[in-house]
Amino acid sequence: MQSDFNPDNLDRFFKKQLSETERNDIEKMMAQDPLLKSEIHFQQEVVEAICQHRKWELKNRLNALAPESSPLFTIPRVAFGSTLTLAGLLTATLFWFDSKKSTQTPQTKAQPIVQYIKQKPAQAPNLTQTATKPIQIEITPTKAQPISIVRTAYVAMHETAAAPITEQPCLPARMEAFIEDTELALQEATIKMYDENLLFEISNTDTDNGAFDRHSEDEHNLERMATSQLLRYQYYNEHLSLYNNASAGKQIHAIVQGELRHFLYYDNVYYEFFDEQVTEIIMQPVRDKNAITLIKEILIQMESLK
Amino acid sequence: MRDSQLIEKIKLGDESALDYLYRKNYKMMTRLVLNNNGTEDEAKDIFQEAVIIFWQKIRSETFILTSKISTFLYSVCQNLWRKELERKSKYSREFADTKEYSDFDKEEREKIVHDCINELGETCKKVLLYYYFDNFSMQEIADKLGFSNADTAKTKKYKCKKELDELIKSKYKATDFLD
């Protein structure tokens, strides 16, 4: 392909936005360069197919609007008017009843996290207590770390338990499943550079576990984050994507007094987040000194396992 | 909804305006085809084409609507149906078979591209569809899809297109697309 061909002109070429001179120039280049010609033909077919695809989308949308089921087309006007009036009265009545109920400020997406943070300090871990209890640890390895450290750490810490953990019956199986999923995810990890910011991304083909799907809507959230530089990472359904990160952060999932808590140690800051799907980038720095000390202890113990 | 309101909504890419337009004018437009040797399916097809043409035209900078929307749609339906009737009467059975055969390859290639488009992420798909078909500007795409600015949208479009090209080429060699 000729090196002086400007690819930006291709779109304008297909949209017929080029001047006659520009168009003739391209056609001349195509005549002289068979490779260029074949590439442009290929691109033309792709663009036409994209347009056709969108047409089909819109047609399917319109097809779903079955006019025969629409009251505008099937119900006689008088009956339609009566139906509308009745529906309006019914709606107004329901609205009136509903407004009589006590109202509660609907929680915003951010509120549960704020509530969580507010509640948790009262239940801050007692270090003396946790020192005698085994701590189940999950660490998401960095690129340099072997994957097996996840299971090793879990098994090692569990086996050295001085006393059984007081935990909800569902936790061990869940933790086991989580390790398995994480290991599988890491084995299939695809690492790609993305807008120069995303350094590491875990993807998992097992979407049933709600793993990060790079084809999901969150892909553009990642980009928005990266470009706005609000945060350097995203935690989504137990998978972590790190941006521009020279020293990869560590996820720590620790059962503290029978409750599974999730932390991230990243860039010398400790964060805590939820064990649930996070669709917004909402993280709170950990201010609980006891929790920070606990995380530090965990990190030291994990280092010693290497 | 007035025509001016409808046009504004369509310019913003509000597809519910399309729904409204379709339902409002369905009976009148399909009657044109039905009264001229067309079936219900053909009438629906022609009217859907007309609505989609209108959707695209409205977004074009050079298009100026000088009549009511229904008048415009009616004339588009007329033209489309006339072309369809001409096409039907022009081709003999033999010639139609030949045409179907030569179209088969193109349809096959189209199907491959469609499958690849469906493999793209939802955001990538929307960026490409909005850009190439709906003629949204980069700023409009950025606003619609939540990108920070037009440059980001442009970069995204470039990457998505590249991803699509590679997907297609991985399934077929580029020479397969030569006539």
HADDOCK unambig.tbl for C-alpha pairs under 7 A between the chains (distance, minus, plus):
assign (segid A and resid 38 and name CA) (segid B and resid 175 and name CA) 6.94 0.50 0.50
assign (segid A and resid 38 and name CA) (segid B and resid 178 and name CA) 6.22 0.50 0.50
assign (segid A and resid 41 and name CA) (segid B and resid 178 and name CA) 6.61 0.50 0.50
assign (segid A and resid 42 and name CA) (segid B and resid 174 and name CA) 6.51 0.50 0.50
assign (segid A and resid 42 and name CA) (segid B and resid 177 and name CA) 5.58 0.50 0.50
assign (segid A and resid 46 and name CA) (segid B and resid 113 and name CA) 6.66 0.50 0.50
assign (segid A and resid 47 and name CA) (segid B and resid 132 and name CA) 6.91 0.50 0.50
assign (segid A and resid 49 and name CA) (segid B and resid 110 and name CA) 5.81 0.50 0.50
assign (segid A and resid 49 and name CA) (segid B and resid 113 and name CA) 6.41 0.50 0.50
assign (segid A and resid 49 and name CA) (segid B and resid 114 and name CA) 6.75 0.50 0.50
assign (segid A and resid 50 and name CA) (segid B and resid 129 and name CA) 6.27 0.50 0.50
assign (segid A and resid 51 and name CA) (segid B and resid 129 and name CA) 6.71 0.50 0.50
assign (segid A and resid 51 and name CA) (segid B and resid 132 and name CA) 6.38 0.50 0.50
assign (segid A and resid 51 and name CA) (segid B and resid 133 and name CA) 5.01 0.50 0.50
assign (segid A and resid 53 and name CA) (segid B and resid 114 and name CA) 6.46 0.50 0.50
assign (segid A and resid 54 and name CA) (segid B and resid 129 and name CA) 5.94 0.50 0.50
assign (segid A and resid 54 and name CA) (segid B and resid 133 and name CA) 6.72 0.50 0.50
assign (segid A and resid 59 and name CA) (segid B and resid 48 and name CA) 6.30 0.50 0.50
assign (segid A and resid 62 and name CA) (segid B and resid 19 and name CA) 6.59 0.50 0.50
assign (segid A and resid 62 and name CA) (segid B and resid 48 and name CA) 6.98 0.50 0.50
assign (segid A and resid 67 and name CA) (segid B and resid 23 and name CA) 6.14 0.50 0.50
assign (segid A and resid 215 and name CA) (segid B and resid 120 and name CA) 6.90 0.50 0.50
assign (segid A and resid 215 and name CA) (segid B and resid 121 and name CA) 4.00 0.50 0.50
assign (segid A and resid 215 and name CA) (segid B and resid 122 and name CA) 6.43 0.50 0.50
assign (segid A and resid 216 and name CA) (segid B and resid 121 and name CA) 6.23 0.50 0.50
assign (segid A and resid 216 and name CA) (segid B and resid 122 and name CA) 6.47 0.50 0.50
assign (segid A and resid 217 and name CA) (segid B and resid 122 and name CA) 6.57 0.50 0.50
assign (segid A and resid 217 and name CA) (segid B and resid 123 and name CA) 6.38 0.50 0.50
assign (segid A and resid 220 and name CA) (segid B and resid 123 and name CA) 6.79 0.50 0.50
assign (segid A and resid 224 and name CA) (segid B and resid 147 and name CA) 5.92 0.50 0.50
assign (segid A and resid 224 and name CA) (segid B and resid 148 and name CA) 6.24 0.50 0.50
